[in-house]
């Protein structure tokens, strides 16, 4: 494969070349030598970034596919970053979300990218914020970040999305799941998928009661709960209307600006951590020697950590 020319690739991606776009995201995901230049060539965009999360089996990919169809009917372009589970040993992933959304693969107004979580906690890939920034800068109207679906770690999505959509389903222990995972704290819109099944009304009422019990300050957003049958497209138009309503509220209240700043901070933090982790891997022999001293009791773990950190860390004014 020839070396990526960032300027040419960005121009081609803006013109609708999906291969060029895929190569740009790969460069960003792999932190290649041209990743920083790509960031300079693509200024921040104004896409509505929607995080979709929930326990495995609630129908995240099916709901995403139904949402794409509704957004496209309204003339909006959509990019999806679907983060899949991966092996903690090989980093490989099934990347099954792309298969479920295959019906949209030939639509020029839709781009779907699967990423392996590669052992990252929080249900997101380390390169997620960079990919979101790139897709937004290239002009997509909607960017969906669909997480792995790993229960209590799903709360990280709030740092990467303007609007967080929590999916629940009847008969899956919703009350316990919502409370333990802290999903009530991060959800902006709740959807009860598979609402044609027994127990759906009970799930909707319980979620509504828990949300109503949460104290709100004046003008704060009260998360709605909407029933959906994604396989039939039922309730999807109402769901899109609610996502739009949250976007409008966030823009008017200043919440959108705060979240975008937090997203930038999360991306910077991820990049710094990668540099530190890479530095530690490069000093494996030194780490082993320090670990041996800590194990035998001649050195404290905190002191060993300080010895492993670079002495000349840059200071940001």
Secondary structure as UniProt FT lines:
FT   HELIX           6..14
FT   TURN            15..16
FT   HELIX           18..29
FT   TURN            30..31
FT   TURN            33..34
FT   HELIX           35..41
FT   STRAND          48..53
FT   TURN            56..57
FT   HELIX           60..73
FT   TURN            74..75
FT   STRAND          78..84
FT   TURN            88..90
FT   HELIX           97..100
FT   HELIX           102..104
FT   TURN            105..106
FT   TURN            108..109
FT   STRAND          110..116
FT   TURN            118..119
FT   HELIX           121..123
FT   TURN            126..127
FT   HELIX           128..137
FT   TURN            138..139
FT   STRAND          142..146
FT   HELIX           151..159
FT   STRAND          163..169
FT   TURN            170..171
FT   HELIX           174..180
FT   TURN            181..182
FT   HELIX           183..186
FT   STRAND          189..193
FT   TURN            195..196
FT   TURN            198..199
FT   HELIX           200..212
FT   TURN            218..219
FT   STRAND          224..227
FT   TURN            230..233
FT   HELIX           236..253
FT   HELIX           255..282
FT   HELIX           284..296
FT   HELIX           301..308
//
